[in-house]
């Protein structure tokens, strides 16, 4: 049986700026990884995004919600990856935290 992991990454940016930074960070990460480590597809909404991540031969479905003081990221893990759920949560938290600390846009 699989497991859903949820990570709240706190910020003080507001939902729009948090979304912009995560969007830019996801683009940069996808470009950096290319096709060698998997891929991800993101369908962006106003303050929500549906995500599909392919890693290690597994397709993972999830979502991101851009809230006033945090980004909530949920990801459904298949049973094989549920065994390392805490490590995955740490990786998600770290990557999202780095994206939220990207510099603001230049005026």
N, C-alpha and C positions, 0 to 999 in steps of 0.2 A: 504494500500500500504506500502511496506517495505521501508527501507532506507539503503544506503551504508554509513558506517562511515570509515573515513581514518585518521590514526594517523601517524605522522612522529616523530620518536624518534631519536634525534640527538646523534651522537657519533663522536669520533676521532680515530676509530679503523681500518678503512678500511673494505671493504665488507666481506672478508674472516674471519677475527677475529670476526666481529659482528655476522656473521652466526654461527660460532663455539660456541660463548657464548649463543646465543639464542637457538641453538640446545641442548646444555647441560642444559640450564635452562628449556626448554620444557620437556626434559626427567625427570628432577628432579621434576617438577610440576606435571607431569602425575603420577609419582610414589607416590608423597605425597597425591594427591587427590584420587588415586585408582579409583574405579567405583562409589563412593558415590555422587560426584558433577558433573557428566558428564564426557565426554571424548573428546579427540581430536586426529585426525589423521593428520599427516603432510607428504606430498610427497615432499621431498627435491630435488631441482635442483641445478645448479651451484650458482647463486646469486638470486634465487627465490624459494619460497616454496608455494604450494597450501595447504590450511588448511580446515579441516572440524571439526567443534566444535559442540558437542551435549550438550546442557544445558537447563534445565527446560523443557524438552520434545521437544525442537526445534533444528533443524539442521541448522547450520550457515556455509555458505561457504565464504571463503576469501583467501587472499594471503599475502605473505610477500615478499618484495623486499629489498635486501641488497645492498644499494647504498654507495658510498664512505663516505658520511657524515651523513647518517641517515638510519634507517630501516623504510620503509613505510609499514604499516599494514592496509589492507582494509578488511572489514567484512560486508557482506550483512545481515541486520537484518530484520526479519519478522515484520509485522506491530505491533504485540504485544510487541516486544522488542524495536521497533523504538521509543516508548514513553519515554524510558529511555536511549536514545542514548548518551546523554552527560555523564551520569554516566558510561556507558560502555566504552566510549572513555577514560575517566579518569582511569578506571581500566586497560585497555590495555596499556596505556602510563606508568602507574606505574609499572606493571609487566614486560614490556619490558625493562624499564629503569633499574630495578633491575637485570635483566638477563645480560644486557650490562655491568654492574659493577661487574660481577663475576671475580674472579682472573684469570690471564693468566695461561696457562698450566705450570706445573713444568717441568723443563728441565731434 
